[in-house]
Amino acid sequence: MAQSTGFTDQVLTSSSTERYRIGISLFFLVIVGLVVGQIGGDIPNKSLLIAASVIAGYMAINIGANDVANNVGPAVGSGAMSLFAAVMLAAVFEAAGALIAGGDVVSTIKGGIIAPERLDDVSSFVWLMTAALLAGALWLNLATWMGAPVSTTHSIVGGVLGAGIAAGGWGIADWSVMAKIAASWVISPALGGLIAALFLYAIKKTILYQSDLVASARRFVPLLVAIMAWAFGTYLMIKGVKKVVSVDFMGAALVGLVVAVAVFLLVRARVSRRAATMENNADGVNALFVWPLIFAAGLLSFAHGANDVANAIGPLAAINDALAASSIVSDASIPLWVMMVGALGLSVGLLLFGPRVIKVVGSEITELDKTRAFCVALSAALTVILASQLGLPVSSTHIAIGGVFGVGFLREYLKRSYASQIHSILEKHDDVERERLQPFLDDFRNASVEEMEALLKEARKHKQEIPLSKKERKRLKKIYREELVKRSHLIRIAAAWVITVPVSAMLAAILYFTVRGVMV
């Protein structure tokens, strides 16, 4: 079975199968165009609707390829589930979220970023939304190819902004909304990283740094998983099923509390049973977080499908209503066929192209074990809840990536802290002692954070010391930083976040003038 799964994972990520994946996605888009051509009826300018539907399908594919990685990447990187299992799980839950909780009405002008009444006619509006969709999809396609997880919401926002300015001038934009979106570039990753790091530090202090890990796990793991259950119960009520069942925050929090109590009792019983055979080490503790991570991946995917499918089908629904009514409407009803384009497109994009970004999020930014991945998933839910109550603009993509960087930088801080302590202790010995202690330094370099603490205690116990120059200490710390968090990924991802809105906007403006030139 392991060999079979490994082969499947290799097929999902191999460059030799790239042309087949592209061919399947093109086949899906052709089917979308043909089906919409049959069900479009006598709607005016049916060719525009067909083109918009194909572009919306392309956008949905790119959303699935890029955005879903944030939901399942930590579970894959930590080894809680295989890449193939994660892709299949997310594909099912993404489609279910889009179809079950995607809702009947979506704002056609995303976030109120433009004033459609400033447009001259319906045709300009249709061209605007078509250009916005295509620009957002093209940028997501490029970002996925680069392995950079970006916000799909910001991609479509930039598209609508750029095409809107091209169609109606600078005055059409609501710049206060755009300022909030720009603020989310900092707020989202900062909150996600801080919350993830705080929970990881709490796990280390209460469980992993204790001599009796089994007893500590019995006390604290059920509580930690119950907190996650509350967070996800509340999160799904607020964001995931709000269009099916509408409740205020207190109602959602109470639902989450009921779920948390039930989960606490179940997990406490399970951990108590496992304690008899559980190893008294970090691996034993990590094993307790496998199922919470799997459930988190599924629930995050469901909530994502329910919310972010609108980035693909919202503009398509607006175009459909505008063409049918020959007027610009403020809210667009979403027919079942439009929902299907979005739901199936998400799953197709995830299955065909998602593994590239999943690998970046799960294993290439920093090393994730199951406790770290648990903290990232918990942070994603808690940050959205906190931000929604404080009225802060956040991006789920930025939150998840911020969580991954947060746990990585905490590991760096702890490792550098231990390094500083041991350097201060081992500075006064001569060359003979330094040579004798070289094996100890080799072990220290290759140690995990937890192992470094044990080595430090051993050094203190045996009073082993070694002199290192300031330059050597800096070099050693730099090596640690590079091992724990890949700076190249940090720079590339941050740059992609910053340019998402401007690039999508410029692409959309160019495409708007292109579409208008062809149609006029």
Beta strands, then each sheet from edge to edge (+ up, - down):
strand 1: 105-107
strand 2: 331-333
sheet 1: 1+ 2-
end
